[in-house]
Amino acid sequence: MRVVLVDNHALVRAGLRLLLSAESDIAVVADVDSGEEALEAVARHSPDVVVMDLSMPGMSGLECTRHLAGCAPRTRILVLTRFIDYAHMREAIEAGASGYVLKSASASQLVEALRAVGEGRFYIDPGVQLPASVRAPDDIAESSPAPADRIAGLSAREHEVLRAAAAGESTKQIANRLMLSTRTVEFHKYKAMRRLGLRGRAALLRFALEMGWLRPSGE
């Protein structure tokens, strides 16, 4: 897994590089101190994952994430931040991030999050403070229904496909598990997102969080 580190604190980047150097399947190909340099590093190295700080002078991590979501959609973004509130996490997801980890996390938790995001899955730090308006999350594998008024128009198969896609499963993985063609899976996903008025992965992830389909990792 090729990784780019983005943080305006040199000591943080050095610590992350040292930590990740112990992992045989992870290679840090660049570390930069600004959003502007992050865009250049991603264009140069085409990393699998960018570990992104949110608070930086100049181009913020949030703005940089939005740019990368548009110009480098194959590169996943793992936000590493001190902000524990749901509002910042939701904003990061809407910008295009696939994971959100707090700087208070353990080393093993960071590596776990990095691998999850690198594999196309979604990761939420269990330390993020979810508001009362967000339903208590349940595991993606469980079948408890979301509120009927939000998904009443979906068929059982559309619901199943959409939840799996929100959890980070690829079209091929969903097709193999449900014994469907990839074309059928894409059709179910398209119909479900259209019925719900969702446009793009960020909108799907935000919806999944609000419905309680995704739970903070480790709960």
C-alpha positions in Angstrom: 0.0 0.0 0.0 1.5 3.3 -1.1 0.8 6.2 1.3 1.3 9.9 1.3 1.3 11.7 4.6 -0.1 15.3 4.9 0.4 17.3 8.1 2.0 20.7 8.7 3.9 19.4 11.8 7.2 17.8 10.9 7.3 15.8 14.1 3.9 14.3 13.4 5.0 13.3 9.9 8.3 11.8 11.2 6.4 9.8 13.9 3.9 8.5 11.3 6.7 7.5 8.9 8.5 5.7 11.7 5.4 3.9 12.8 4.4 2.8 9.3 7.9 1.7 8.4 7.4 -1.3 10.7 4.6 -2.6 8.5 5.8 -4.7 5.6 2.8 -4.0 3.5 2.8 -0.2 3.8 5.2 2.2 2.0 5.3 5.9 2.7 6.1 7.4 -0.7 6.0 11.0 0.3 5.2 13.3 3.3 4.3 17.0 2.8 3.2 19.9 5.0 0.5 21.5 3.0 -2.6 20.9 0.9 -0.9 22.4 -2.2 2.0 20.0 -1.9 -0.4 17.1 -1.3 -2.0 17.7 -4.7 1.5 17.6 -6.3 2.5 14.5 -4.4 -0.6 12.6 -5.4 -0.2 13.6 -9.0 3.4 12.4 -8.9 3.1 9.2 -6.9 -0.5 8.0 -7.4 -0.8 6.6 -3.8 -3.4 4.2 -2.6 -4.1 6.3 0.5 -3.5 9.8 1.7 -3.4 10.4 5.5 -4.8 13.9 5.8 -4.7 16.4 8.6 -7.6 18.8 8.5 -6.0 21.9 10.2 -3.3 23.3 8.0 -2.5 26.9 6.9 -3.2 27.8 3.3 -5.3 25.0 1.7 -7.0 23.1 4.5 -7.2 19.4 4.6 -10.9 19.6 3.9 -10.4 21.6 0.7 -7.5 19.3 -0.4 -9.8 16.3 0.2 -12.4 17.8 -2.1 -9.8 18.4 -4.8 -8.4 14.9 -4.6 -11.9 13.4 -4.7 -12.4 15.0 -8.0 -8.9 14.7 -9.6 -7.7 11.4 -8.1 -10.8 9.3 -7.3 -8.7 6.1 -7.0 -6.8 7.5 -4.1 -8.6 7.0 -0.8 -8.4 9.7 2.0 -8.0 8.8 5.6 -8.5 11.9 7.8 -6.3 12.0 10.9 -7.4 14.8 13.2 -7.9 16.1 16.7 -11.6 17.0 16.0 -13.8 14.5 17.8 -17.2 16.0 16.9 -19.7 14.5 14.4 -19.9 17.8 12.4 -16.3 17.7 11.4 -16.5 14.0 10.6 -19.6 14.4 8.4 -18.0 17.4 6.6 -14.9 15.2 5.9 -17.1 12.4 4.5 -19.0 14.8 2.3 -15.7 16.1 1.0 -14.7 12.6 -0.1 -12.9 11.0 2.9 -13.3 7.2 3.4 -12.1 7.1 7.0 -11.8 9.3 10.0 -9.3 8.7 12.8 -8.5 10.8 15.9 -4.9 11.8 16.8 -5.6 10.2 20.2 -5.9 6.8 18.5 -3.4 4.0 19.2 -0.8 3.0 16.7 -2.5 -0.3 16.0 -5.8 1.5 15.5 -4.3 3.8 12.9 -2.8 0.9 11.0 -6.1 -0.9 11.1 -7.9 2.2 9.7 -5.2 2.6 7.0 -5.6 -1.0 5.9 -9.4 -0.8 6.0 -9.5 2.3 3.8 -6.8 0.9 1.5 -9.0 -2.1 0.9 -12.0 0.0 0.0 -13.8 -0.2 3.3 -15.0 2.7 5.5 -13.6 3.4 8.9 -14.9 5.6 11.8 -12.9 6.1 15.0 -15.1 4.9 17.9 -14.0 8.0 19.8 -16.1 10.3 17.5 -19.0 11.8 19.4 -22.3 10.9 17.6 -25.2 13.2 18.3 -28.6 12.0 19.6 -30.1 12.7 16.2 -28.0 9.9 14.7 -29.5 6.5 15.4 -27.4 4.0 17.4 -25.3 2.3 14.7 -25.7 -1.4 14.0 -23.3 -3.7 12.2 -23.6 -3.8 8.4 -24.1 -7.6 8.5 -27.2 -7.3 10.7 -30.6 -6.9 9.1 -32.4 -4.4 11.4 -34.3 -2.0 9.1 -33.7 1.7 8.9 -36.7 4.0 9.5 -39.5 3.1 7.0 -40.1 6.6 5.8 -36.5 6.9 4.4 -36.3 3.5 2.6 -39.9 2.5 2.1 -39.6 2.8 -1.7 -36.6 0.4 -1.9 -36.9 -3.3 -2.7 -35.3 -5.8 -0.3 -32.5 -6.4 -2.9 -31.9 -2.7 -3.5 -31.7 -2.2 0.3 -29.2 -5.0 0.6 -27.0 -3.9 -2.2 -27.0 -0.3 -1.1 -25.9 -1.2 2.5 -23.1 -3.4 1.2 -21.9 -0.6 -1.1 -22.0 1.9 1.8 -19.8 -0.6 3.8 -17.2 -0.5 1.1 -17.9 -3.7 -0.8 -17.0 -3.5 -4.5 -19.6 -4.4 -7.2 -17.7 -7.6 -7.8 -17.7 -8.6 -4.2 -21.4 -7.9 -3.8 -22.2 -9.8 -7.0 -20.2 -12.9 -5.8 -21.8 -12.9 -2.4 -25.3 -12.5 -3.6 -24.8 -14.7 -6.7 -25.8 -11.9 -9.1 -24.2 -10.4 -12.2 -22.2 -7.2 -11.7 -24.5 -5.5 -14.1 -27.5 -6.5 -11.9 -25.8 -5.2 -8.8 -25.0 -1.9 -10.5 -28.6 -1.6 -11.6 -29.9 -2.2 -8.1 -27.5 0.4 -6.7 -28.4 2.9 -9.4 -32.1 2.5 -8.7 -31.7 2.7 -4.9 -29.6 5.9 -5.0 -31.9 7.5 -7.6 -34.9 6.8 -5.4 -33.2 8.3 -2.4 -31.8 11.3 -4.3 -28.2 10.3 -3.5 -25.4 11.5 -5.9 -22.0 10.0 -5.4 -20.2 8.0 -2.7 -20.0 10.9 -0.3 -23.8 11.3 -0.3 -24.2 7.5 0.2 -21.8 7.4 3.2 -23.5 10.4 4.8 -26.9 8.7 4.4 -25.5 5.4 5.8 -24.2 7.2 8.8 -27.6 8.9 9.4 -29.4 5.6 9.1 -27.1 3.8 11.4 -25.9 1.4 8.8 -22.3 2.1 9.6 -20.9 1.9 13.1 -17.7 3.3 14.5 -15.0 0.6 14.1 -14.3 -1.4 17.2 -17.8 -1.1 18.8 
